[in-house]
Amino acid sequence: MKSLRLVAIALSGVTLYASAQTIQVNRENRTIAITATDKVTTAADVATVNVGFIAYGPDSNTAYATGSRISNAIVKALKDFGIPANAIQSENQAVAPVQPFQVERLTPAERAQRQFQVTQSWTVRTAAENAARTLDVAVKAGANQSGQIAWGFNDESIPEAEAAAKALKRARALAEQMAMSLNVKLGVLLYASNEVQPTPRPLMRAQITAAPTAMENVPPLAINPREIEKSATVYAVFAIE
């Protein structure tokens, strides 16, 4: 969470306690304090795509060899697509026996080929407009456990500052209305602070568990960047004249 603090303007007769985020109110210091909230909604410009796979084998070594081939094929495909190496972050990886309940409905021959499994996953950070193609490239390279996308901003401070500015504008409007009702004139801003409210990241979930045999002519999924809401609550203190 980031905080934005606006510069306080000191006037004669005003005592400012910045550490406590309060203005002392007394007979010589006439003020109006307002708390206001506003928000902005804008399309995400960054996508974090979760990709991964599961592979099986009749024994640990065979499963690992299959997993290694798929793992390196996925990463190579992403790099060939133009994803920088530092934008591909490993999440988890494991080689483990397959539990009996996982294969209880399979035939004996199928169970024999699924005694061990290899799983691996990554997060891939890319521009929002490339999310669909990034997922498509990974799936066609073997990422059969993929699909979740977290949307965000390359610079989180931009929508946060916009939300704070709107909230402060709303605070001033409310303070002006209050001043009019009191038959006084609203003065300068003495102090203001805000904290951007946490907003859950919208997610797109599309678990892909199997791939057709012919994939080269299959277009990417239709994925559009999500719009994200950022809100800010501002506490502002204005002088009155």
Contacts in CASP RR format, 6 or more apart in sequence:
PFRMAT RR
TARGET T0000
AUTHOR 0000-0000-0000
METHOD contacts of the structure
MODEL  1
MKSLRLVAIALSGVTLYASAQTIQVNRENRTIAITATDKVTTAADVATVN
VGFIAYGPDSNTAYATGSRISNAIVKALKDFGIPANAIQSENQAVAPVQP
FQVERLTPAERAQRQFQVTQSWTVRTAAENAARTLDVAVKAGANQSGQIA
WGFNDESIPEAEAAAKALKRARALAEQMAMSLNVKLGVLLYASNEVQPTP
RPLMRAQITAAPTAMENVPPLAINPREIEKSATVYAVFAIE
1 195 0 8 1.000
1 196 0 8 1.000
1 198 0 8 1.000
2 156 0 8 1.000
2 157 0 8 1.000
2 160 0 8 1.000
2 196 0 8 1.000
3 193 0 8 1.000
3 194 0 8 1.000
3 195 0 8 1.000
3 196 0 8 1.000
4 160 0 8 1.000
4 161 0 8 1.000
4 164 0 8 1.000
4 193 0 8 1.000
4 194 0 8 1.000
4 196 0 8 1.000
4 232 0 8 1.000
5 192 0 8 1.000
5 193 0 8 1.000
5 194 0 8 1.000
6 168 0 8 1.000
6 189 0 8 1.000
6 191 0 8 1.000
6 192 0 8 1.000
6 193 0 8 1.000
8 16 0 8 1.000
8 18 0 8 1.000
8 190 0 8 1.000
8 191 0 8 1.000
8 192 0 8 1.000
9 188 0 8 1.000
9 189 0 8 1.000
9 190 0 8 1.000
10 16 0 8 1.000
11 188 0 8 1.000
11 190 0 8 1.000
11 239 0 8 1.000
13 28 0 8 1.000
13 29 0 8 1.000
14 23 0 8 1.000
14 24 0 8 1.000
14 29 0 8 1.000
14 190 0 8 1.000
14 239 0 8 1.000
15 23 0 8 1.000
15 24 0 8 1.000
15 29 0 8 1.000
16 23 0 8 1.000
16 24 0 8 1.000
16 190 0 8 1.000
16 191 0 8 1.000
17 23 0 8 1.000
17 24 0 8 1.000
18 191 0 8 1.000
21 191 0 8 1.000
21 193 0 8 1.000
21 235 0 8 1.000
23 29 0 8 1.000
23 31 0 8 1.000
23 33 0 8 1.000
23 190 0 8 1.000
23 191 0 8 1.000
23 237 0 8 1.000
25 31 0 8 1.000
30 184 0 8 1.000
30 239 0 8 1.000
30 240 0 8 1.000
31 190 0 8 1.000
31 237 0 8 1.000
31 238 0 8 1.000
31 239 0 8 1.000
31 240 0 8 1.000
32 175 0 8 1.000
32 178 0 8 1.000
32 179 0 8 1.000
32 186 0 8 1.000
32 237 0 8 1.000
32 238 0 8 1.000
32 240 0 8 1.000
33 235 0 8 1.000
33 236 0 8 1.000
33 237 0 8 1.000
33 238 0 8 1.000
34 171 0 8 1.000
34 172 0 8 1.000
34 174 0 8 1.000
34 175 0 8 1.000
34 178 0 8 1.000
34 234 0 8 1.000
34 235 0 8 1.000
34 236 0 8 1.000
34 237 0 8 1.000
34 238 0 8 1.000
35 171 0 8 1.000
35 233 0 8 1.000
35 234 0 8 1.000
35 235 0 8 1.000
35 236 0 8 1.000
36 167 0 8 1.000
36 168 0 8 1.000
36 170 0 8 1.000
36 171 0 8 1.000
36 174 0 8 1.000
36 233 0 8 1.000
36 234 0 8 1.000
36 236 0 8 1.000
37 167 0 8 1.000
37 170 0 8 1.000
37 197 0 8 1.000
37 231 0 8 1.000
37 232 0 8 1.000
37 233 0 8 1.000
37 234 0 8 1.000
38 163 0 8 1.000
38 166 0 8 1.000
38 167 0 8 1.000
38 169 0 8 1.000
38 170 0 8 1.000
38 231 0 8 1.000
38 232 0 8 1.000
39 163 0 8 1.000
39 166 0 8 1.000
39 229 0 8 1.000
39 230 0 8 1.000
39 231 0 8 1.000
39 232 0 8 1.000
40 159 0 8 1.000
40 162 0 8 1.000
40 163 0 8 1.000
40 166 0 8 1.000
40 229 0 8 1.000
40 230 0 8 1.000
40 231 0 8 1.000
41 227 0 8 1.000
41 228 0 8 1.000
41 229 0 8 1.000
41 230 0 8 1.000
42 159 0 8 1.000
42 162 0 8 1.000
42 227 0 8 1.000
42 228 0 8 1.000
42 230 0 8 1.000
43 128 0 8 1.000
43 225 0 8 1.000
43 226 0 8 1.000
43 227 0 8 1.000
43 228 0 8 1.000
44 128 0 8 1.000
44 151 0 8 1.000
44 152 0 8 1.000
44 153 0 8 1.000
44 225 0 8 1.000
44 226 0 8 1.000
44 227 0 8 1.000
44 228 0 8 1.000
45 127 0 8 1.000
45 128 0 8 1.000
45 152 0 8 1.000
45 153 0 8 1.000
45 154 0 8 1.000
45 225 0 8 1.000
46 125 0 8 1.000
46 126 0 8 1.000
46 127 0 8 1.000
46 128 0 8 1.000
46 151 0 8 1.000
46 152 0 8 1.000
46 153 0 8 1.000
46 154 0 8 1.000
47 125 0 8 1.000
47 126 0 8 1.000
47 127 0 8 1.000
47 128 0 8 1.000
47 130 0 8 1.000
47 131 0 8 1.000
47 134 0 8 1.000
47 149 0 8 1.000
47 150 0 8 1.000
47 151 0 8 1.000
47 152 0 8 1.000
47 225 0 8 1.000
48 123 0 8 1.000
48 124 0 8 1.000
48 125 0 8 1.000
48 149 0 8 1.000
48 150 0 8 1.000
48 151 0 8 1.000
48 152 0 8 1.000
49 123 0 8 1.000
49 124 0 8 1.000
49 125 0 8 1.000
49 126 0 8 1.000
49 131 0 8 1.000
49 134 0 8 1.000
49 135 0 8 1.000
49 138 0 8 1.000
49 146 0 8 1.000
49 147 0 8 1.000
49 148 0 8 1.000
49 149 0 8 1.000
50 91 0 8 1.000
50 121 0 8 1.000
50 122 0 8 1.000
50 123 0 8 1.000
50 124 0 8 1.000
50 146 0 8 1.000
50 147 0 8 1.000
50 148 0 8 1.000
50 149 0 8 1.000
50 150 0 8 1.000
51 74 0 8 1.000
51 78 0 8 1.000
51 121 0 8 1.000
51 122 0 8 1.000
51 123 0 8 1.000
51 124 0 8 1.000
51 134 0 8 1.000
51 135 0 8 1.000
51 138 0 8 1.000
51 139 0 8 1.000
51 143 0 8 1.000
51 145 0 8 1.000
51 146 0 8 1.000
51 147 0 8 1.000
52 74 0 8 1.000
52 119 0 8 1.000
52 120 0 8 1.000
52 121 0 8 1.000
52 122 0 8 1.000
52 138 0 8 1.000
52 143 0 8 1.000
52 144 0 8 1.000
52 145 0 8 1.000
52 146 0 8 1.000
53 67 0 8 1.000
53 70 0 8 1.000
53 71 0 8 1.000
53 74 0 8 1.000
53 119 0 8 1.000
53 120 0 8 1.000
53 121 0 8 1.000
53 142 0 8 1.000
53 143 0 8 1.000
53 144 0 8 1.000
53 145 0 8 1.000
53 146 0 8 1.000
54 117 0 8 1.000
54 118 0 8 1.000
54 119 0 8 1.000
54 144 0 8 1.000
54 145 0 8 1.000
55 63 0 8 1.000
55 66 0 8 1.000
55 67 0 8 1.000
55 70 0 8 1.000
55 117 0 8 1.000
55 118 0 8 1.000
55 119 0 8 1.000
56 63 0 8 1.000
56 66 0 8 1.000
56 98 0 8 1.000
56 113 0 8 1.000
56 114 0 8 1.000
56 115 0 8 1.000
56 116 0 8 1.000
56 117 0 8 1.000
56 118 0 8 1.000
57 63 0 8 1.000
57 66 0 8 1.000
57 113 0 8 1.000
57 114 0 8 1.000
57 115 0 8 1.000
57 116 0 8 1.000
57 117 0 8 1.000
58 112 0 8 1.000
58 113 0 8 1.000
58 114 0 8 1.000
58 115 0 8 1.000
58 116 0 8 1.000
59 115 0 8 1.000
59 116 0 8 1.000
60 95 0 8 1.000
60 116 0 8 1.000
62 116 0 8 1.000
63 95 0 8 1.000
63 115 0 8 1.000
63 116 0 8 1.000
63 117 0 8 1.000
63 118 0 8 1.000
64 95 0 8 1.000
64 116 0 8 1.000
64 118 0 8 1.000
66 118 0 8 1.000
67 118 0 8 1.000
67 120 0 8 1.000
70 141 0 8 1.000
70 142 0 8 1.000
71 93 0 8 1.000
71 120 0 8 1.000
73 141 0 8 1.000
73 142 0 8 1.000
74 122 0 8 1.000
74 138 0 8 1.000
74 141 0 8 1.000
74 142 0 8 1.000
74 143 0 8 1.000
75 88 0 8 1.000
75 122 0 8 1.000
76 141 0 8 1.000
77 137 0 8 1.000
77 138 0 8 1.000
77 140 0 8 1.000
77 141 0 8 1.000
78 88 0 8 1.000
78 124 0 8 1.000
78 134 0 8 1.000
78 137 0 8 1.000
78 138 0 8 1.000
78 141 0 8 1.000
79 85 0 8 1.000
79 88 0 8 1.000
81 133 0 8 1.000
81 134 0 8 1.000
81 137 0 8 1.000
83 124 0 8 1.000
83 126 0 8 1.000
83 134 0 8 1.000
87 124 0 8 1.000
87 125 0 8 1.000
87 126 0 8 1.000
88 122 0 8 1.000
88 123 0 8 1.000
88 124 0 8 1.000
89 122 0 8 1.000
89 123 0 8 1.000
89 124 0 8 1.000
89 125 0 8 1.000
90 120 0 8 1.000
90 121 0 8 1.000
90 122 0 8 1.000
91 121 0 8 1.000
91 122 0 8 1.000
91 123 0 8 1.000
92 119 0 8 1.000
92 120 0 8 1.000
92 121 0 8 1.000
93 118 0 8 1.000
93 119 0 8 1.000
93 120 0 8 1.000
93 121 0 8 1.000
94 118 0 8 1.000
94 119 0 8 1.000
94 120 0 8 1.000
95 116 0 8 1.000
95 117 0 8 1.000
95 118 0 8 1.000
96 116 0 8 1.000
96 117 0 8 1.000
96 119 0 8 1.000
97 115 0 8 1.000
97 116 0 8 1.000
97 117 0 8 1.000
98 114 0 8 1.000
98 115 0 8 1.000
98 116 0 8 1.000
98 117 0 8 1.000
102 114 0 8 1.000
103 110 0 8 1.000
103 111 0 8 1.000
103 114 0 8 1.000
106 114 0 8 1.000
119 145 0 8 1.000
121 145 0 8 1.000
124 134 0 8 1.000
124 138 0 8 1.000
126 134 0 8 1.000
128 151 0 8 1.000
128 152 0 8 1.000
128 225 0 8 1.000
129 225 0 8 1.000
131 149 0 8 1.000
131 223 0 8 1.000
131 225 0 8 1.000
132 220 0 8 1.000
132 221 0 8 1.000
132 222 0 8 1.000
132 223 0 8 1.000
133 220 0 8 1.000
135 146 0 8 1.000
135 147 0 8 1.000
135 149 0 8 1.000
135 206 0 8 1.000
135 220 0 8 1.000
135 221 0 8 1.000
135 223 0 8 1.000
136 219 0 8 1.000
136 220 0 8 1.000
136 221 0 8 1.000
138 146 0 8 1.000
139 146 0 8 1.000
139 208 0 8 1.000
139 211 0 8 1.000
139 215 0 8 1.000
140 211 0 8 1.000
140 215 0 8 1.000
140 216 0 8 1.000
140 218 0 8 1.000
142 211 0 8 1.000
143 208 0 8 1.000
144 208 0 8 1.000
144 209 0 8 1.000
144 210 0 8 1.000
144 211 0 8 1.000
145 207 0 8 1.000
145 208 0 8 1.000
145 209 0 8 1.000
146 207 0 8 1.000
146 208 0 8 1.000
147 204 0 8 1.000
147 205 0 8 1.000
147 206 0 8 1.000
147 207 0 8 1.000
147 208 0 8 1.000
148 203 0 8 1.000
148 204 0 8 1.000
148 205 0 8 1.000
148 206 0 8 1.000
148 207 0 8 1.000
149 203 0 8 1.000
149 204 0 8 1.000
149 223 0 8 1.000
150 201 0 8 1.000
150 203 0 8 1.000
151 201 0 8 1.000
151 202 0 8 1.000
151 203 0 8 1.000
151 204 0 8 1.000
151 225 0 8 1.000
151 226 0 8 1.000
151 228 0 8 1.000
152 201 0 8 1.000
152 228 0 8 1.000
153 159 0 8 1.000
153 228 0 8 1.000
159 228 0 8 1.000
159 230 0 8 1.000
160 196 0 8 1.000
160 230 0 8 1.000
160 232 0 8 1.000
162 230 0 8 1.000
163 196 0 8 1.000
163 230 0 8 1.000
163 231 0 8 1.000
163 232 0 8 1.000
164 194 0 8 1.000
164 196 0 8 1.000
164 232 0 8 1.000
164 234 0 8 1.000
166 232 0 8 1.000
167 194 0 8 1.000
167 231 0 8 1.000
167 232 0 8 1.000
167 233 0 8 1.000
167 234 0 8 1.000
168 192 0 8 1.000
168 194 0 8 1.000
168 234 0 8 1.000
168 236 0 8 1.000
170 234 0 8 1.000
171 192 0 8 1.000
171 234 0 8 1.000
171 236 0 8 1.000
172 186 0 8 1.000
172 189 0 8 1.000
172 236 0 8 1.000
172 238 0 8 1.000
175 186 0 8 1.000
175 236 0 8 1.000
175 238 0 8 1.000
176 186 0 8 1.000
179 185 0 8 1.000
179 186 0 8 1.000
179 187 0 8 1.000
179 238 0 8 1.000
179 240 0 8 1.000
182 240 0 8 1.000
184 240 0 8 1.000
184 241 0 8 1.000
185 240 0 8 1.000
185 241 0 8 1.000
186 238 0 8 1.000
186 239 0 8 1.000
186 240 0 8 1.000
186 241 0 8 1.000
187 238 0 8 1.000
187 239 0 8 1.000
187 240 0 8 1.000
187 241 0 8 1.000
188 238 0 8 1.000
188 239 0 8 1.000
189 236 0 8 1.000
189 237 0 8 1.000
189 238 0 8 1.000
190 237 0 8 1.000
190 238 0 8 1.000
190 239 0 8 1.000
191 236 0 8 1.000
191 237 0 8 1.000
192 234 0 8 1.000
192 235 0 8 1.000
192 236 0 8 1.000
192 237 0 8 1.000
193 234 0 8 1.000
193 235 0 8 1.000
194 232 0 8 1.000
194 233 0 8 1.000
194 234 0 8 1.000
194 235 0 8 1.000
195 232 0 8 1.000
195 233 0 8 1.000
196 230 0 8 1.000
196 231 0 8 1.000
196 232 0 8 1.000
197 230 0 8 1.000
197 231 0 8 1.000
197 232 0 8 1.000
197 233 0 8 1.000
199 228 0 8 1.000
199 229 0 8 1.000
199 230 0 8 1.000
199 231 0 8 1.000
201 228 0 8 1.000
202 226 0 8 1.000
202 227 0 8 1.000
202 228 0 8 1.000
204 223 0 8 1.000
204 226 0 8 1.000
206 221 0 8 1.000
212 218 0 8 1.000
END
